[in-house]
Amino acid sequence: MVNITHKSSTLRQAIAVGVLKVSKQETIDAIINRQVPKGDVFEFSRAAGLLACKKTYEVIPDCHPLPVEYTAITHEIDGLSVIIRVEVHTIYKTGVEVEAMHGVAVTALTMYDMLKPIDDGIEIGSIKLEKKKGGKSDIKYAYPDTVKVAVITCSDSVSRGLNEDKSGDVIEARLQKHKLTVTYRKAIADEFEIIQQTARQLIADGYQLILFTGGTGLSPRDVTPDAIRPIIEREVPGIMEVARDYGQQRTPYAMLSRGIAGFAGETLLMTLPGSPRGAEETMDAVFPYILHVFRVREGVRHN
């Protein structure tokens, strides 16, 4: 089963459609007039389809158990065909396309089972995904190739060459995943003045996104948020609220991070934890969604 623990829960929707064809008008009439010996075809098949959506993970090995929070099943008669449409919603880390298609399949099979005593020419036609929404596929990226990015590691030991810059590596790898290129990267000491000087210089140099890693905790040398806060002109508190919430679901110590984020002019500054895991989780929590801020700043509406 695919690991989805790094993903964030979002509203996911899917609509699937399938076709059941009968061989004679008498079968359609029996369905409409509720004269099928086994019972009301629409109601029985709808109930079966609802159950199928909820239990998809039990019969499809790689599907994750997820909360099915809305399901609608409709039947539409078109000549000798019955068009089955299943819509499924969830707020979770993965989509519900398979749940919707499984619902269509079982709805159609239930109808087949109920109608076969009166019609031996029934066929189940194509089952396909008609529409889906939610997840990364819906994110409107902010022209990634135009965002000028810098990554700064605030660490005495890394700046002296005593330790590897693992957090910087993690951040750069995550940025590359979202088609962002780091054009400036440096390790500096945990010094208030040096951090501020570095930030101001990068802003002056036209960097649009500056990620600081390290110094967001509670030790005496953790001064990164304190140095960056006076530079920020417009704080965006929701960014780090999301990051801390994401981290808190994975470790009880995430609440101790003092990371902040906000704009100085046209530059977005973010302060991430110094541990590789903390940096990785913060990146997973806010990217690629955070790129939307650059569209907003340019006045581009999200469709």
Secondary structure as GFF3:
##gff-version 3
##sequence-region A 1 303
A	DSSP	beta_strand	10	21	.	.	.	ID=ss1
A	DSSP	alpha_helix	25	32	.	.	.	ID=ss2
A	DSSP	alpha_helix	41	54	.	.	.	ID=ss3
A	DSSP	alpha_helix	56	59	.	.	.	ID=ss4
A	DSSP	beta_strand	70	78	.	.	.	ID=ss5
A	DSSP	beta_strand	81	92	.	.	.	ID=ss6
A	DSSP	alpha_helix	97	115	.	.	.	ID=ss7
A	DSSP	beta_strand	123	133	.	.	.	ID=ss8
A	DSSP	three_ten_helix	136	138	.	.	.	ID=ss9
A	DSSP	three_ten_helix	144	146	.	.	.	ID=ss10
A	DSSP	beta_strand	149	154	.	.	.	ID=ss11
A	DSSP	alpha_helix	156	159	.	.	.	ID=ss12
A	DSSP	alpha_helix	166	177	.	.	.	ID=ss13
A	DSSP	beta_strand	182	188	.	.	.	ID=ss14
A	DSSP	alpha_helix	192	204	.	.	.	ID=ss15
A	DSSP	beta_strand	209	213	.	.	.	ID=ss16
A	DSSP	alpha_helix	224	228	.	.	.	ID=ss17
A	DSSP	beta_strand	234	235	.	.	.	ID=ss18
A	DSSP	alpha_helix	237	248	.	.	.	ID=ss19
A	DSSP	three_ten_helix	254	256	.	.	.	ID=ss20
A	DSSP	beta_strand	261	264	.	.	.	ID=ss21
A	DSSP	beta_strand	267	272	.	.	.	ID=ss22
A	DSSP	alpha_helix	276	286	.	.	.	ID=ss23
A	DSSP	three_ten_helix	289	291	.	.	.	ID=ss24
A	DSSP	alpha_helix	292	297	.	.	.	ID=ss25
###
